[in-house]
Amino acid sequence: MKTLPAFPAPAGVSHITEQGMTLRDYFAAKALPMAIQEMNDAESYNINDAAIVAYQYADAMMDAR
């Protein structure tokens, strides 16, 4: 999977060396509330499970993209 920046520097801007979070991380952050809600609806869960689910959503969004 190609790593893409979520907020790339504008063309011609050379003084920005850090690209920040990846698009995959951005998608996971957006999906995290839904993943937490899914975990809250389950009888038992570990908070790490919510993060894993959020990245599963992000990977699906990256594939669909």
N, CA, C and O atoms as a GROMACS GRO file, in nm:
protein
  260
    1MET      N    1   0.084  -0.117   0.000
    1MET     CA    2   0.000   0.000   0.000
    1MET      C    3   0.089   0.124   0.000
    1MET      O    4   0.180   0.135   0.082
    2LYS      N    5   0.064   0.215  -0.089
    2LYS     CA    6   0.143   0.337  -0.100
    2LYS      C    7   0.113   0.430   0.017
    2LYS      O    8  -0.004   0.448   0.053
    3THR      N    9   0.216   0.488   0.077
    3THR     CA   10   0.198   0.583   0.186
    3THR      C   11   0.176   0.721   0.127
    3THR      O   12   0.260   0.773   0.054
    4LEU      N   13   0.064   0.780   0.160
    4LEU     CA   14   0.030   0.913   0.111
    4LEU      C   15   0.012   1.008   0.228
    4LEU      O   16  -0.043   0.968   0.331
    5PRO      N   17   0.057   1.133   0.217
    5PRO     CA   18   0.037   1.227   0.325
    5PRO      C   19  -0.110   1.272   0.329
    5PRO      O   20  -0.175   1.286   0.225
    6ALA      N   21  -0.160   1.295   0.450
    6ALA     CA   22  -0.298   1.345   0.464
    6ALA      C   23  -0.307   1.491   0.423
    6ALA      O   24  -0.407   1.534   0.365
    7PHE      N   25  -0.203   1.567   0.454
    7PHE     CA   26  -0.201   1.710   0.424
    7PHE      C   27  -0.070   1.746   0.356
    7PHE      O   28   0.020   1.802   0.420
    8PRO      N   29  -0.057   1.714   0.228
    8PRO     CA   30   0.069   1.737   0.159
    8PRO      C   31   0.101   1.886   0.147
    8PRO      O   32   0.012   1.971   0.145
    9ALA      N   33   0.232   1.916   0.140
    9ALA     CA   34   0.275   2.055   0.121
    9ALA      C   35   0.238   2.098  -0.021
    9ALA      O   36   0.241   2.017  -0.114
   10PRO      N   37   0.202   2.224  -0.036
   10PRO     CA   38   0.170   2.274  -0.171
   10PRO      C   39   0.290   2.260  -0.264
   10PRO      O   40   0.405   2.263  -0.220
   11ALA      N   41   0.264   2.247  -0.390
   11ALA     CA   42   0.370   2.236  -0.489
   11ALA      C   43   0.460   2.359  -0.482
   11ALA      O   44   0.412   2.471  -0.469
   12GLY      N   45   0.589   2.336  -0.490
   12GLY     CA   46   0.685   2.445  -0.490
   12GLY      C   47   0.729   2.490  -0.352
   12GLY      O   48   0.818   2.575  -0.341
   13VAL      N   49   0.670   2.435  -0.246
   13VAL     CA   50   0.711   2.471  -0.110
   13VAL      C   51   0.820   2.374  -0.067
   13VAL      O   52   0.794   2.255  -0.049
   14SER      N   53   0.940   2.425  -0.052
   14SER     CA   54   1.052   2.337  -0.021
   14SER      C   55   1.094   2.341   0.126
   14SER      O   56   1.171   2.256   0.168
   15HIS      N   57   1.045   2.437   0.204
   15HIS     CA   58   1.089   2.448   0.343
   15HIS      C   59   1.014   2.353   0.436
   15HIS      O   60   1.052   2.341   0.553
   16ILE      N   61   0.910   2.286   0.389
   16ILE     CA   62   0.838   2.188   0.471
   16ILE      C   63   0.900   2.052   0.446
   16ILE      O   64   0.893   1.999   0.335
   17THR      N   65   0.961   1.996   0.550
   17THR     CA   66   1.026   1.866   0.532
   17THR      C   67   0.945   1.752   0.590
   17THR      O   68   0.960   1.637   0.547
   18GLU      N   69   0.860   1.779   0.686
   18GLU     CA   70   0.775   1.676   0.747
   18GLU      C   71   0.637   1.682   0.682
   18GLU      O   72   0.577   1.789   0.670
   19GLN      N   73   0.587   1.567   0.642
   19GLN     CA   74   0.457   1.562   0.578
   19GLN      C   75   0.343   1.539   0.677
   19GLN      O   76   0.226   1.548   0.639
   20GLY      N   77   0.375   1.511   0.802
   20GLY     CA   78   0.270   1.490   0.901
   20GLY      C   79   0.212   1.350   0.891
   20GLY      O   80   0.278   1.257   0.844
   21MET      N   81   0.088   1.335   0.937
   21MET     CA   82   0.026   1.203   0.938
   21MET      C   83  -0.003   1.153   0.798
   21MET      O   84  -0.019   1.231   0.704
   22THR      N   85  -0.010   1.023   0.787
   22THR     CA   86  -0.044   0.964   0.658
   22THR      C   87  -0.195   0.969   0.637
   22THR      O   88  -0.272   0.990   0.731
   23LEU      N   89  -0.235   0.950   0.514
   23LEU     CA   90  -0.377   0.946   0.483
   23LEU      C   91  -0.445   0.830   0.555
   23LEU      O   92  -0.559   0.841   0.600
   24ARG      N   93  -0.373   0.717   0.567
   24ARG     CA   94  -0.426   0.601   0.640
   24ARG      C   95  -0.451   0.637   0.787
   24ARG      O   96  -0.555   0.601   0.842
   25ASP      N   97  -0.356   0.709   0.849
   25ASP     CA   98  -0.375   0.752   0.988
   25ASP      C   99  -0.495   0.846   1.001
   25ASP      O  100  -0.572   0.836   1.097
   26TYR      N  101  -0.511   0.936   0.905
   26TYR     CA  102  -0.623   1.029   0.906
   26TYR      C  103  -0.755   0.954   0.897
   26TYR      O  104  -0.849   0.982   0.972
   27PHE      N  105  -0.762   0.858   0.804
   27PHE     CA  106  -0.885   0.778   0.792
   27PHE      C  107  -0.913   0.702   0.921
   27PHE      O  108  -1.028   0.694   0.965
   28ALA      N  109  -0.809   0.645   0.981
   28ALA     CA  110  -0.827   0.570   1.107
   28ALA      C  111  -0.878   0.662   1.217
   28ALA      O  112  -0.965   0.623   1.295
   29ALA      N  113  -0.825   0.781   1.224
   29ALA     CA  114  -0.870   0.877   1.326
   29ALA      C  115  -1.018   0.912   1.306
   29ALA      O  116  -1.093   0.925   1.403
   30LYS      N  117  -1.058   0.928   1.182
   30LYS     CA  118  -1.199   0.957   1.152
   30LYS      C  119  -1.289   0.838   1.185
   30LYS      O  120  -1.404   0.857   1.224
   31ALA      N  121  -1.238   0.717   1.169
   31ALA     CA  122  -1.317   0.596   1.194
   31ALA      C  123  -1.318   0.555   1.341
   31ALA      O  124  -1.402   0.476   1.382
   32LEU      N  125  -1.226   0.609   1.420
   32LEU     CA  126  -1.213   0.566   1.559
   32LEU      C  127  -1.341   0.582   1.641
   32LEU      O  128  -1.374   0.490   1.716
   33PRO      N  129  -1.414   0.693   1.632
   33PRO     CA  130  -1.539   0.702   1.711
   33PRO      C  131  -1.638   0.589   1.681
   33PRO      O  132  -1.700   0.536   1.773
   34MET      N  133  -1.652   0.552   1.554
   34MET     CA  134  -1.741   0.443   1.519
   34MET      C  135  -1.688   0.310   1.573
   34MET      O  136  -1.765   0.226   1.619
   35ALA      N  137  -1.557   0.292   1.566
   35ALA     CA  138  -1.496   0.169   1.619
   35ALA      C  139  -1.516   0.160   1.770
   35ALA      O  140  -1.543   0.052   1.822
   36ILE      N  141  -1.501   0.272   1.840
   36ILE     CA  142  -1.523   0.273   1.985
   36ILE      C  143  -1.669   0.240   2.016
   36ILE      O  144  -1.696   0.164   2.109
   37GLN      N  145  -1.761   0.295   1.940
   37GLN     CA  146  -1.903   0.266   1.961
   37GLN      C  147  -1.930   0.118   1.940
   37GLN      O  148  -2.005   0.057   2.016
   38GLU      N  149  -1.870   0.060   1.836
   38GLU     CA  150  -1.886  -0.084   1.813
   38GLU      C  151  -1.836  -0.164   1.932
   38GLU      O  152  -1.898  -0.262   1.973
   39MET      N  153  -1.723  -0.122   1.988
   39MET     CA  154  -1.667  -0.192   2.103
   39MET      C  155  -1.755  -0.173   2.226
   39MET      O  156  -1.771  -0.265   2.305
   40ASN      N  157  -1.813  -0.054   2.242
   40ASN     CA  158  -1.903  -0.028   2.355
   40ASN      C  159  -2.028  -0.114   2.348
   40ASN      O  160  -2.084  -0.152   2.450
   41ASP      N  161  -2.071  -0.145   2.225
   41ASP     CA  162  -2.190  -0.229   2.207
   41ASP      C  163  -2.160  -0.377   2.233
   41ASP      O  164  -2.252  -0.456   2.255
   42ALA      N  165  -2.033  -0.414   2.230
   42ALA     CA  166  -1.994  -0.553   2.258
   42ALA      C  167  -1.996  -0.577   2.409
   42ALA      O  168  -1.987  -0.482   2.487
   43GLU      N  169  -2.006  -0.701   2.448
   43GLU     CA  170  -2.011  -0.734   2.591
   43GLU      C  171  -1.879  -0.704   2.660
   43GLU      O  172  -1.878  -0.656   2.773
   44SER      N  173  -1.769  -0.733   2.595
   44SER     CA  174  -1.638  -0.702   2.653
   44SER      C  175  -1.542  -0.668   2.540
   44SER      O  176  -1.554  -0.719   2.428
   45TYR      N  177  -1.448  -0.581   2.570
   45TYR     CA  178  -1.350  -0.543   2.470
   45TYR      C  179  -1.228  -0.483   2.537
   45TYR      O  180  -1.229  -0.448   2.655
   46ASN      N  181  -1.125  -0.473   2.460
   46ASN     CA  182  -1.002  -0.408   2.499
   46ASN      C  183  -0.991  -0.284   2.412
   46ASN      O  184  -1.024  -0.290   2.294
   47ILE      N  185  -0.945  -0.173   2.467
   47ILE     CA  186  -0.936  -0.049   2.390
   47ILE      C  187  -0.847  -0.066   2.266
   47ILE      O  188  -0.867   0.003   2.166
   48ASN      N  189  -0.750  -0.157   2.273
   48ASN     CA  190  -0.667  -0.183   2.155
   48ASN      C  191  -0.750  -0.239   2.041
   48ASN      O  192  -0.718  -0.219   1.924
   49ASP      N  193  -0.858  -0.311   2.075
   49ASP     CA  194  -0.946  -0.365   1.971
   49ASP      C  195  -1.009  -0.252   1.889
   49ASP      O  196  -1.024  -0.265   1.768
   50ALA      N  197  -1.045  -0.143   1.955
   50ALA     CA  198  -1.104  -0.029   1.883
   50ALA      C  199  -1.003   0.029   1.784
   50ALA      O  200  -1.039   0.065   1.672
   51ALA      N  201  -0.878   0.039   1.825
   51ALA     CA  202  -0.774   0.091   1.734
   51ALA      C  203  -0.755  -0.002   1.615
   51ALA      O  204  -0.739   0.044   1.502
   52ILE      N  205  -0.756  -0.131   1.641
   52ILE     CA  206  -0.740  -0.228   1.532
   52ILE      C  207  -0.855  -0.216   1.433
   52ILE      O  208  -0.834  -0.217   1.312
   53VAL      N  209  -0.977  -0.204   1.485
   53VAL     CA  210  -1.095  -0.191   1.398
   53VAL      C  211  -1.087  -0.060   1.319
   53VAL      O  212  -1.121  -0.058   1.201
   54ALA      N  213  -1.043   0.048   1.383
   54ALA     CA  214  -1.031   0.176   1.313
   54ALA      C  215  -0.936   0.164   1.195
   54ALA      O  216  -0.963   0.218   1.087
   55TYR      N  217  -0.823   0.094   1.214
   55TYR     CA  218  -0.730   0.075   1.103
   55TYR      C  219  -0.784  -0.021   0.997
   55TYR      O  220  -0.747  -0.011   0.880
   56GLN      N  221  -0.870  -0.113   1.036
   56GLN     CA  222  -0.935  -0.198   0.936
   56GLN      C  223  -1.026  -0.115   0.847
   56GLN      O  224  -1.031  -0.134   0.726
   57TYR      N  225  -1.100  -0.022   0.910
   57TYR     CA  226  -1.181   0.071   0.831
   57TYR      C  227  -1.092   0.156   0.740
   57TYR      O  228  -1.124   0.176   0.623
   58ALA      N  229  -0.982   0.206   0.795
   58ALA     CA  230  -0.891   0.289   0.716
   58ALA      C  231  -0.836   0.211   0.597
   58ALA      O  232  -0.828   0.265   0.487
   59ASP      N  233  -0.798   0.086   0.619
   59ASP     CA  234  -0.745   0.006   0.509
   59ASP      C  235  -0.851  -0.016   0.402
   59ASP      O  236  -0.821  -0.014   0.283
   60ALA      N  237  -0.975  -0.035   0.444
   60ALA     CA  238  -1.084  -0.052   0.347
   60ALA      C  239  -1.103   0.078   0.267
   60ALA      O  240  -1.126   0.075   0.146
   61MET      N  241  -1.093   0.191   0.335
   61MET     CA  242  -1.107   0.320   0.264
   61MET      C  243  -0.992   0.341   0.166
   61MET      O  244  -1.011   0.391   0.056
   62MET      N  245  -0.870   0.302   0.209
   62MET     CA  246  -0.755   0.316   0.119
   62MET      C  247  -0.773   0.226  -0.004
   62MET      O  248  -0.742   0.267  -0.116
   63ASP      N  249  -0.822   0.105   0.016
   63ASP     CA  250  -0.845   0.014  -0.096
   63ASP      C  251  -0.953   0.067  -0.190
   63ASP      O  252  -0.940   0.058  -0.312
   64ALA      N  253  -1.058   0.123  -0.133
   64ALA     CA  254  -1.168   0.176  -0.214
   64ALA      C  255  -1.126   0.299  -0.292
   64ALA      O  256  -1.179   0.329  -0.399
   65ARG      N  257  -1.031   0.368  -0.238
   65ARG     CA  258  -0.982   0.492  -0.297
   65ARG      C  259  -0.915   0.463  -0.430
   65ARG      O  260  -0.867   0.556  -0.496
   0.00000   0.00000   0.00000
